Structure formats: structure tokens, C-alpha cells
Amino acid sequence: MFSAATYAERRKILCTRLTERGEKGLLLFPGHSASPMNYTNNTYPFRQDSSFLYFFGHDHEGLTGVIDLDAGESWYFDQGFSMDDIIWSGALATPEELAARCGAERYGAEKTLTHMVTEAKKSQRPIHILPVYRAETRMRLVQLLNCGIMEADKFVSTPLIEEVVKLRSVKSIEEVMEIEQALETSYAMYANALTATRPGASERQLASVLHSTLALAGSAPSFTPICTGRGQILHNHEYSHMLHSGDLLLIDSGAESENHYASDITRTFPVAGTFTGQQRDVYSIVLAAQEAAISQCAPDIPFIDCHMTAATTIASGLRDLGILKGSVESIVAAGAHALFFPHGLGHMLGLDVHDMEGLGEDFVGYDSTITRSEQFGLRGLRLARKLQQGFVVTIEPGCYFIPALMEQWEAEGTCKEFINFDTAKQFSEFGGIRIEDDIYITSDGHRVLGQQIPKTVAGIEGRMHACSQRMFQGR
């Protein structure tokens, strides 16, 4: 946990901002409960709700936080623990001690919480909640609010969402340090994966390297790692294939810090240690797109502009390879490049790997100045609004050759005036390339977070050659 003062200050700012907007009543932050895998006592690994973590800090089940806007004070509620809980899981601190650790002025048991919510409803005091994304949380709110299953959604508060997004979007120095802690683990994950990558290895072997590195660091994945020789499948979590000379290995993975802040890094490596000519050409295009987009990151720059810079760079590079044709401006305007770059450039990063996505993507990535495009590829952009000092974002352009999508576009004649389908078919077995880093927006520009993980052609080939030499000498 951070200091009690950190959580108290966050809640104070939230309370002040909502009160200034004329909001009244209670803000309700239910923490997570344990979620059974196949029977009650065999649960998935526990992960606390990120907004509860942000405002109250505690990382175990059975908790609820309340901010009373009218009284200007916070309550910490704990369902308590029985002797059986102590026997099986050990004793926790008292509710009084736990409230003090997160700076809450008041604390109480579950019955006090129930009474508080019941009285608020009776007196028609507003009750504000954030969007509900877990079934267990929904059922708890149904009981607490005495409402129907879907009626809980009527308590979801747009003003609360907007102010939470404003607060969580701007990262403090201690939050950036947490992300960099997670990135230290990411660095070790990629160093170990590079060492283990060779023809004849399996995707499962390399995925196990990522997981073991996380375990040894006392960390957990910020999302299910992608570790695949079939990079054209954007979210490929299947590890069933062997890797061969000439293949590319795409790893997209992240770790969590001690306080659950996420890292998110992608690298693409040649399995045999050296890029083929075709791979080098496409890889160089993606790297140029990433570097161009990163260089543009600064306060007041619309993130959609960074995306379009990456798209233009990819379109230009593919035109040089004869895959696209026509003017680059016309290619990008028509969305022809999206056949090969079908996703957005990146997203916010913080306590969630797609930070605050559970609050509503359009609240996080868009605002009154910009609406989501309907164009294929561009409509998947999670973040489009202006960057601000303190944001942490990912920059992850990619280039993919997806046979089914290419066949569909050719059959339908989609963007046929800009695509040389015969040339594109020569890349049908290519796969995909993505390169991703985590970027902190500073007062006058940006900083790439974490130790540098090799991403230039020379850097990757040099590191993999050194790894293979050490492995050979060790035999």
C-alpha cells in the first residue's frame, strides 16, 4: 500500500470535485470477493477491483469503501473474519487498524453498511456506483441496494465515472515508480525468453519461461501473455505449436508491481536469431512507425494524431514494398492500410493494463472534442483524445498478413485501387509483427519507461547471437 495520506488525499479530491458539480449522497466502492473456479473453496487467484485499490488500497476480499459527500468523510467496511478464517488463512489486522492504514475517518461492520445504505435510500439520498463488471459484485449490490439484478445499473453515476477517470488518468511519481517496478520484471521476462528462443522450442516452453520469471519475481501477469509464432492472430493465447527456423516469435506480455500497477511490452524476434530479408523489411517499417509515433507524444497532442502518424508510416513502407499503391494520403484516407494494421495504436496504462476500461472505453479515451471513427481499423482506437502531462500510454503499431481478411477484401473489392493483392499474397505465410513500449507524458514531451529491451534489428540479432554463443559454450 501507499501511505494513508495518499488515499485520503485521493478521496478528498474526488469528494471536492463532485461536490463542486452539485452532487450529493454516498459513493459506494465494493471490493471484490473471491471467485470460485469449480467449487466454493477453490478460487481463482484474487485480484482486487482497481478503483477500490486506488481509493482505499486494501488488497483482500470482503471490503467496501464509502465516501459520504454530504459529511465529507470516508468509511471503511470489513465483513470481518471468523475463527475458521483465522485457522485456514491467518488473522488480519482489526477493522480499526485497517481503516487507519487507508486514512478512512470511520469504519464499521457489514450491518452498519447495510443500515447506512438502507437509510440513504429511505431518505432519497443519491447513491453513486461505478459500472459493474463482475457477477459476484452485482449480486452483492443487489443485496445491499435491495434491488433487481439489472436495477443495480441505475445507480451507475456518470459524474462519478468522469471524475474517477480524471483522477486515475494522471499518474503521480509514486505511480510511475510502480509501473517501472513492473517493467523491471518485464525486462527479465524478455531477457529470459530471448535466451530460450531457438528452432525446436515450443510456444509452451517459452510461455513457461515468462510465467516462471513472474513467479520468481513475486509478481503476476497483468494479462494473459501472448507467446506465438503466429503473430497475425492478434490475441493468440494458444501455446501448442513448435517454432522453426524462419519463424517470427511475437511476445506481448506484462507484469504487475507490488501495488498492482501494470506493464505492457511487445517484442517480435526471429526464432533462428537472424531476420530474413522480407522480415527485416517489414520489421523496419513497424519500428519506424513506432518511433515516429513515440516522438510525437507530448501534452496537448491528440493521440489520434500519433495513430495517424504510425498509419502513414506503415502505408508508406508497404507502398515501397509494392503491397500498396497510390498516394500515401489517399491510402490512409481510404483505410486501405488497415488491412495490415487493423487495430489502434495503444491505450492508457495504470492499475489496469487497459487502464479504466471497465469504466467505459469512451469515458477514458474520448471526450466532447472527438468521437469514435466508424472506419475499419480506426474504430478500434481505444485512446484518441489529447494527451496530458502524467498520462502513461502504450505505443504498439503492428503489421499483419491475415490470409482470411486478405481473401475477403479481395473478393469484395475493398480498397482494390490501393492494394496489390497478388503482391500481398506473397506474404500469406509471413505472420505478424508488433512492437510496444510504455510512455510517460512529461511537461514538455515524453519518456520511454523501463530498461531498454532490444528492438532494433541489430540489437535483437546481436542479443540473440550472444545468447546462442553462451548456450553453445555451456554445452
CORSUL-V196624 format. One record per residue. N is the residue number from 1. RES is the residue in one small letter. SS is DSSP state (~ for helix, > for strand, _ for the rest). Layout:
N/RES/SS  N/RES/SS
This chain:
1/m/_  2/f/_  3/s/_  4/a/~  5/a/~  6/t/~  7/y/~  8/a/~  9/e/~  10/r/~  11/r/~  12/k/~  13/i/~  14/l/~  15/c/~  16/t/~  17/r/~  18/l/~  19/t/~  20/e/~  21/r/_  22/g/_  23/e/_  24/k/_  25/g/_  26/l/>  27/l/>  28/l/>  29/f/>  30/p/>  31/g/_  32/h/_  33/s/_  34/a/_  35/s/_  36/p/>  37/m/>  38/n/>  39/y/>  40/t/_  41/n/_  42/n/>  43/t/>  44/y/_  45/p/_  46/f/_  47/r/_  48/q/_  49/d/_  50/s/~  51/s/~  52/f/~  53/l/~  54/y/~  55/f/~  56/f/~  57/g/_  58/h/_  59/d/_  60/h/_  61/e/_  62/g/_  63/l/>  64/t/>  65/g/>  66/v/>  67/i/>  68/d/>  69/l/_  70/d/_  71/a/_  72/g/_  73/e/>  74/s/>  75/w/>  76/y/>  77/f/>  78/d/>  79/q/_  80/g/_  81/f/_  82/s/_  83/m/~  84/d/~  85/d/~  86/i/~  87/i/~  88/w/~  89/s/~  90/g/_  91/a/_  92/l/_  93/a/_  94/t/_  95/p/~  96/e/~  97/e/~  98/l/~  99/a/~  100/a/~  101/r/~  102/c/_  103/g/_  104/a/_  105/e/_  106/r/>  107/y/>  108/g/>  109/a/_  110/e/~  111/k/~  112/t/~  113/l/~  114/t/~  115/h/~  116/m/~  117/v/~  118/t/~  119/e/~  120/a/~  121/k/~  122/k/~  123/s/_  124/q/_  125/r/_  126/p/_  127/i/>  128/h/>  129/i/>  130/l/_  131/p/_  132/v/_  133/y/_  134/r/_  135/a/~  136/e/~  137/t/~  138/r/~  139/m/~  140/r/~  141/l/~  142/v/~  143/q/~  144/l/~  145/l/~  146/n/_  147/c/_  148/g/_  149/i/_  150/m/~  151/e/~  152/a/~  153/d/~  154/k/~  155/f/~  156/v/>  157/s/_  158/t/~  159/p/~  160/l/~  161/i/~  162/e/~  163/e/~  164/v/~  165/v/~  166/k/~  167/l/~  168/r/~  169/s/~  170/v/_  171/k/_  172/s/_  173/i/~  174/e/~  175/e/~  176/v/~  177/m/~  178/e/~  179/i/~  180/e/~  181/q/~  182/a/~  183/l/~  184/e/~  185/t/~  186/s/~  187/y/~  188/a/~  189/m/~  190/y/~  191/a/~  192/n/~  193/a/~  194/l/~  195/t/~  196/a/~  197/t/_  198/r/_  199/p/_  200/g/_  201/a/_  202/s/>  203/e/~  204/r/~  205/q/~  206/l/~  207/a/~  208/s/~  209/v/~  210/l/~  211/h/~  212/s/~  213/t/~  214/l/~  215/a/~  216/l/~  217/a/_  218/g/_  219/s/_  220/a/_  221/p/>  222/s/_  223/f/_  224/t/_  225/p/_  226/i/>  227/c/>  228/t/>  229/g/_  230/r/_  231/g/_  232/q/_  233/i/_  234/l/_  235/h/_  236/n/_  237/h/_  238/e/_  239/y/_  240/s/_  241/h/_  242/m/>  243/l/_  244/h/_  245/s/_  246/g/_  247/d/_  248/l/>  249/l/>  250/l/>  251/i/>  252/d/>  253/s/>  254/g/_  255/a/>  256/e/>  257/s/_  258/e/_  259/n/_  260/h/_  261/y/_  262/a/>  263/s/_  264/d/_  265/i/>  266/t/>  267/r/>  268/t/>  269/f/>  270/p/>  271/v/_  272/a/_  273/g/_  274/t/_  275/f/_  276/t/_  277/g/~  278/q/~  279/q/~  280/r/~  281/d/~  282/v/~  283/y/~  284/s/~  285/i/~  286/v/~  287/l/~  288/a/~  289/a/~  290/q/~  291/e/~  292/a/~  293/a/~  294/i/~  295/s/~  296/q/~  297/c/_  298/a/_  299/p/_  300/d/_  301/i/_  302/p/>  303/f/~  304/i/~  305/d/~  306/c/~  307/h/~  308/m/~  309/t/~  310/a/~  311/a/~  312/t/~  313/t/~  314/i/~  315/a/~  316/s/~  317/g/~  318/l/~  319/r/~  320/d/~  321/l/_  322/g/_  323/i/_  324/l/>  325/k/_  326/g/_  327/s/_  328/v/~  329/e/~  330/s/~  331/i/~  332/v/~  333/a/~  334/a/~  335/g/_  336/a/~  337/h/~  338/a/~  339/l/~  340/f/_  341/f/_  342/p/_  343/h/_  344/g/_  345/l/_  346/g/_  347/h/_  348/m/>  349/l/_  350/g/_  351/l/_  352/d/_  353/v/_  354/h/_  355/d/_  356/m/_  357/e/~  358/g/~  359/l/~  360/g/_  361/e/~  362/d/~  363/f/~  364/v/~  365/g/~  366/y/_  367/d/>  368/s/_  369/t/_  370/i/>  371/t/_  372/r/_  373/s/_  374/e/_  375/q/_  376/f/_  377/g/_  378/l/~  379/r/~  380/g/~  381/l/_  382/r/_  383/l/_  384/a/_  385/r/_  386/k/>  387/l/_  388/q/_  389/q/_  390/g/_  391/f/_  392/v/>  393/v/>  394/t/>  395/i/>  396/e/_  397/p/_  398/g/>  399/c/>  400/y/>  401/f/_  402/i/_  403/p/~  404/a/~  405/l/~  406/m/~  407/e/~  408/q/~  409/w/~  410/e/~  411/a/~  412/e/~  413/g/_  414/t/_  415/c/_  416/k/_  417/e/_  418/f/_  419/i/>  420/n/_  421/f/~  422/d/~  423/t/~  424/a/~  425/k/~  426/q/_  427/f/_  428/s/_  429/e/_  430/f/_  431/g/_  432/g/>  433/i/>  434/r/>  435/i/_  436/e/>  437/d/>  438/d/>  439/i/>  440/y/>  441/i/>  442/t/_  443/s/_  444/d/_  445/g/_  446/h/>  447/r/>  448/v/>  449/l/_  450/g/_  451/q/_  452/q/_  453/i/_  454/p/_  455/k/_  456/t/_  457/v/~  458/a/~  459/g/~  460/i/~  461/e/~  462/g/~  463/r/~  464/m/~  465/h/~  466/a/~  467/c/~  468/s/~  469/q/~  470/r/~  471/m/~  472/f/~  473/q/~  474/g/_  475/r/_
